[in-house]
Amino acid sequence: MAGIAICCNLLIGYGAHQTDRRIFLIVPIAVSIAFFLISDIDSPRGGSILVAPQNLLSLSQSLRTQ
């Protein structure tokens, strides 16, 4: 997310010297990718990013042993 934000800021700063039509295409695509990644991480059961809840699994195992 930080990388996407830095790239967008660099593109906008670079475009301040001249008007380039590609910047108006690249920045919305980068922002939409960022929103996609946020929504993908928010859905735990499906999506392209799968994260195992390791801390919850270790907590569950430690509670069973007590």
Backbone as a printed PyTorch tensor [residue, N CA C, xyz], in Angstrom:
tensor([[[  0.8280,  -1.1880,   0.0000],
         [  0.0000,   0.0000,   0.0000],
         [  0.8710,   1.2500,   0.0000]],

        [[  1.9370,   1.2020,   0.7910],
         [  2.8230,   2.3630,   0.8210],
         [  3.5200,   2.5460,  -0.5230]],

        [[  3.8700,   1.4450,  -1.1600],
         [  4.5020,   1.5260,  -2.4740],
         [  3.5900,   2.1240,  -3.5220]],

        [[  2.3190,   1.7590,  -3.4580],
         [  1.3490,   2.3200,  -4.4040],
         [  1.1840,   3.8110,  -4.1600]],

        [[  1.1330,   4.2070,  -2.8870],
         [  0.9950,   5.6300,  -2.5690],
         [  2.2110,   6.4200,  -3.0340]],

        [[  3.3980,   5.8690,  -2.8570],
         [  4.6180,   6.5580,  -3.2980],
         [  4.6430,   6.6910,  -4.8170]],

        [[  4.2670,   5.6080,  -5.5100],
         [  4.2460,   5.6660,  -6.9810],
         [  3.2440,   6.7020,  -7.4870]],

        [[  2.0740,   6.7680,  -6.8600],
         [  1.0800,   7.7600,  -7.2830],
         [  1.5880,   9.1740,  -7.0540]],

        [[  2.2220,   9.4070,  -5.9110],
         [  2.7600,  10.7360,  -5.6440],
         [  3.8790,  11.1020,  -6.6130]],

        [[  4.7160,  10.1340,  -6.9560],
         [  5.7780,  10.4040,  -7.9300],
         [  5.2030,  10.7150,  -9.3040]],

        [[  4.1750,   9.9840,  -9.6990],
         [  3.5640,  10.2450, -10.9980],
         [  2.9050,  11.6170, -11.0480]],

        [[  2.2250,  11.9820,  -9.9870],
         [  1.5780,  13.2950,  -9.9670],
         [  2.6170,  14.4050,  -9.9280]],

        [[  3.6860,  14.2120,  -9.1540],
         [  4.7580,  15.2080,  -9.1050],
         [  5.4740,  15.3470, -10.4390]],

        [[  5.6940,  14.2210, -11.1100],
         [  6.3290,  14.2680, -12.4180],
         [  5.4260,  14.9430, -13.4350]],

        [[  4.1330,  14.7240, -13.2950],
         [  3.1860,  15.3110, -14.2290],
         [  2.9490,  16.7880, -13.9960]],

        [[  3.4370,  17.3430, -12.8800],
         [  3.2310,  18.7610, -12.6130],
         [  4.0420,  19.6240, -13.5780]],

        [[  5.1200,  19.0890, -14.1240],
         [  5.9480,  19.8470, -15.0620],
         [  5.3040,  19.9470, -16.4400]],

        [[  4.5940,  18.9210, -16.7920],
         [  3.9790,  18.8880, -18.1100],
         [  2.6470,  18.1410, -18.0100]],

        [[  1.7670,  18.3890, -18.9080],
         [  0.4970,  17.6790, -18.9070],
         [  0.6300,  16.4280, -19.7570]],

        [[  0.5670,  15.2960, -19.1120],
         [  0.6840,  14.0180, -19.8010],
         [ -0.6120,  13.2370, -19.5720]],

        [[ -1.2020,  12.7820, -20.6080],
         [ -2.4910,  12.0890, -20.5110],
         [ -2.3590,  10.7200, -19.8560]],

        [[ -1.1730,  10.1320, -19.9010],
         [ -0.9870,   8.8110, -19.3080],
         [ -1.1500,   8.8460, -17.7910]],

        [[ -0.8050,   9.9620, -17.1680],
         [ -0.9310,  10.0640, -15.7190],
         [ -2.3910,   9.9870, -15.3070]],

        [[ -3.2720,  10.5740, -16.0960],
         [ -4.6870,  10.5150, -15.7800],
         [ -5.2530,   9.1120, -15.9580]],

        [[ -4.5120,   8.2230, -16.5810],
         [ -4.9210,   6.8360, -16.7310],
         [ -4.2650,   5.9480, -15.6760]],

        [[ -3.0070,   6.2220, -15.3510],
         [ -2.2520,   5.3600, -14.4390],
         [ -2.6930,   5.5430, -12.9930]],

        [[ -2.9100,   6.7640, -12.5530],
         [ -3.2580,   7.0180, -11.1570],
         [ -4.5900,   6.3620, -10.7770]],

        [[ -5.6590,   6.4790, -11.5670],
         [ -6.8910,   5.7660, -11.1810],
         [ -6.7340,   4.2460, -11.1600]],

        [[ -5.9120,   3.7130, -12.0480],
         [ -5.6720,   2.2700, -12.0300],
         [ -4.9390,   1.8740, -10.7570]],

        [[ -3.9480,   2.6530, -10.3460],
         [ -3.2110,   2.3530,  -9.1140],
         [ -4.1180,   2.4520,  -7.8930]],

        [[ -4.9910,   3.4370,  -7.8680],
         [ -5.9190,   3.5790,  -6.7450],
         [ -6.9150,   2.4250,  -6.7200]],

        [[ -7.3910,   1.9970,  -7.8760],
         [ -8.3280,   0.8750,  -7.9050],
         [ -7.6480,  -0.4280,  -7.4830]],

        [[ -6.3790,  -0.6000,  -7.8230],
         [ -5.6400,  -1.7690,  -7.3490],
         [ -5.5200,  -1.7330,  -5.8290]],

        [[ -5.2720,  -0.5530,  -5.2710],
         [ -5.1800,  -0.4240,  -3.8190],
         [ -6.5050,  -0.7770,  -3.1520]],

        [[ -7.6170,  -0.2920,  -3.6920],
         [ -8.9270,  -0.6260,  -3.1300],
         [ -9.2220,  -2.1190,  -3.2730]],

        [[ -8.8150,  -2.7180,  -4.3780],
         [ -9.0010,  -4.1500,  -4.5650],
         [ -8.2360,  -4.9440,  -3.5180]],

        [[ -6.9950,  -4.5400,  -3.2520],
         [ -6.1990,  -5.2530,  -2.2540],
         [ -6.7880,  -5.1050,  -0.8620]],

        [[ -7.3020,  -3.9350,  -0.5350],
         [ -7.9250,  -3.7320,   0.7710],
         [ -9.1620,  -4.6170,   0.9100]],

        [[-10.0030,  -4.6510,  -0.0990],
         [-11.2150,  -5.4710,  -0.0210],
         [-10.8890,  -6.9560,  -0.0610]],

        [[ -9.8080,  -7.3280,  -0.7160],
         [ -9.4230,  -8.7290,  -0.7950],
         [ -8.9070,  -9.2210,   0.5470]],

        [[ -8.1550,  -8.4070,   1.2550],
         [ -7.6700,  -8.7910,   2.5800],
         [ -8.8310,  -8.8530,   3.5710]],

        [[ -9.8550,  -8.0410,   3.3630],
         [-10.9870,  -7.9860,   4.2790],
         [-11.8640,  -9.2270,   4.1860]],

        [[-11.8440,  -9.9480,   3.0800],
         [-12.6500, -11.1750,   2.9610],
         [-11.7680, -12.3810,   3.3040]],

        [[-11.9610, -12.9730,   4.4860],
         [-11.0370, -14.0080,   4.9450],
         [-11.2130, -15.3700,   4.2740]],

        [[-12.3820, -15.6870,   3.7320],
         [-12.6170, -17.0310,   3.2060],
         [-12.2550, -17.1940,   1.7340]],

        [[-12.1390, -16.1300,   1.0060],
         [-11.8450, -16.2440,  -0.4130],
         [-11.0580, -15.0490,  -0.8950]],

        [[-10.6770, -15.0880,  -2.1340],
         [ -9.9280, -13.9970,  -2.7190],
         [ -8.5630, -14.4530,  -3.1970]],

        [[ -7.7880, -13.5320,  -3.6670],
         [ -6.4730, -13.8860,  -4.1870],
         [ -5.3930, -13.8400,  -3.1100]],

        [[ -5.6420, -13.1570,  -1.9970],
         [ -4.6940, -13.1140,  -0.8840],
         [ -5.2660, -13.9550,   0.2470]],

        [[ -4.5870, -15.0210,   0.5920],
         [ -5.0150, -15.8810,   1.6880],
         [ -3.9830, -15.8100,   2.8070]],

        [[ -4.4320, -15.4220,   3.9980],
         [ -3.5540, -15.2820,   5.1490],
         [ -4.0530, -16.2240,   6.2290]],

        [[ -3.1740, -17.0710,   6.7280],
         [ -3.5490, -17.9880,   7.7950],
         [ -3.5410, -17.2320,   9.1260]],

        [[ -4.5890, -17.3840,   9.9210],
         [ -4.6400, -16.7040,  11.2200],
         [ -3.7860, -17.4420,  12.2510]],

        [[ -2.4790, -17.3470,  12.1090],
         [ -1.5460, -18.1200,  12.9270],
         [ -1.6860, -17.7920,  14.4080]],

        [[ -1.8730, -16.5210,  14.7530],
         [ -1.9830, -16.1620,  16.1620],
         [ -3.2540, -16.7230,  16.7870]],

        [[ -4.3490, -16.7820,  16.0290],
         [ -5.5820, -17.3540,  16.5600],
         [ -5.4860, -18.8730,  16.6920]],

        [[ -4.7900, -19.5100,  15.7700],
         [ -4.6120, -20.9440,  15.8620],
         [ -3.7500, -21.3200,  17.0660]],

        [[ -2.6760, -20.5760,  17.3150],
         [ -1.8340, -20.8670,  18.4800],
         [ -2.5760, -20.5700,  19.7800]],

        [[ -3.4060, -19.5620,  19.8150],
         [ -4.2180, -19.2850,  20.9960],
         [ -5.2040, -20.4210,  21.2530]],

        [[ -5.8350, -20.9110,  20.2020],
         [ -6.7740, -22.0210,  20.3370],
         [ -6.0890, -23.2730,  20.8740]],

        [[ -4.9040, -23.5610,  20.3840],
         [ -4.1710, -24.7250,  20.8580],
         [ -3.7200, -24.5610,  22.2980]],

        [[ -3.3290, -23.3480,  22.6740],
         [ -2.8920, -23.1320,  24.0640],
         [ -4.0730, -23.2040,  25.0300]],

        [[ -5.2680, -22.8230,  24.5880],
         [ -6.4340, -22.9220,  25.4610],
         [ -6.9000, -24.3690,  25.6170]],

        [[ -6.6840, -25.1810,  24.5980],
         [ -7.0710, -26.5980,  24.7010],
         [ -6.1820, -27.3820,  25.6400]],

        [[ -4.9280, -26.9960,  25.7590],
         [ -3.9900, -27.7520,  26.6070],
         [ -4.1760, -27.4100,  28.0760]],

        [[ -4.8270, -26.3510,  28.4170],
         [ -4.9720, -25.9740,  29.8210],
         [ -6.1180, -26.6310,  30.4640]]])
